């Protein structure tokens, strides 16, 4: 696949600044791009990379002023436009055809609607229902009485445990488990632990994407619920009876303890930990590695451990960095004070002798 810069600009409906004749054969980041690549700049803080890029063309916002050798394609939304361009240069997507692979095991009373694709070594248990055009890739497991909606994709080795439900147009990546048992035990007086039955389910809404090797525990009773439009990165753990409301974003290695509610449109950065039975408010954000130990109000940016309003957390972090210098200063002041005390004591002795 190759396009001239002028052809690309015409296809995304914009103008270009410079020579439109160079041939573009691929897409790349600003630092990796070669003269036959097109790249993009959406954030002004990366203007330094743009100035040094070798890319032949650059998709940029209409508002950003940048000096570089690349031909500029100015658009309202660089990320959206660049995504459209990237698709033109992408290799053909790998599709699982409709139909059931001979090695798959599908229960007689499972319901597969029109156009469903089932890959090698998939197991679909009795009572399961799979919506139209859904694809279930190799090695995946769909438990008893599970319901999966239309146009979903379950990539290899996904497990959806018994009685759980998945909405429409939801993508679940390799190795993720929906409906694993919640982590609940009763401790007797001797300290021995007995498993508490986990008899609830996990419910995943429409238009959700869940990354690789995530776990969504089933509820102790009732539902663990993932709302519509939620986007979950890899290696995220959601415990029993949590509620993740619509359009929440959970970045890699987030861990959320049981019965916590994350309100709609909240964003939790990488490695954020949230204690149990808390509420993270709508449109709030938690910075990477934040440790949430108390409720977070709506529309707030918290960070640090224990998580606090970001300005406060940043000040505390800055103060911590000053501790070595303050320690040296205190040590010096203690030495000076000791010297003054010794001088005063010697002077008093001299006066007594006199």
Secondary structure, 3 states (H helix, E strand, C coil): CCEEHHHHHHHCCCCEECCCCCEECEECCCCCCCCCEEEEECCHHHHHHHHHCCCCEEEEECCCCCCCCCEEEEECCHHHHHHHHHHHHCCCCCCCCCEECCCCEECCCCEECCCCEECCCCEECCCCEECCCCEECCCCEECCCCEECCCCEECCCCEECCCCEECCCCEECCCCEEEECCCCEEECCCCCEEECCCCCEEEECCCCEECCCCEEECCCCCEEEECCCCEECCCCEECCCCEECCCCEECCCCEECCCCEECCCCEECCCCEECCCCEECCCCEECCCCEECCCECCCCEEECECCEEHHHHHHHHHHHHCHHHHHHHHHHHHHHHHHHHHHHHHHHHHHHHC
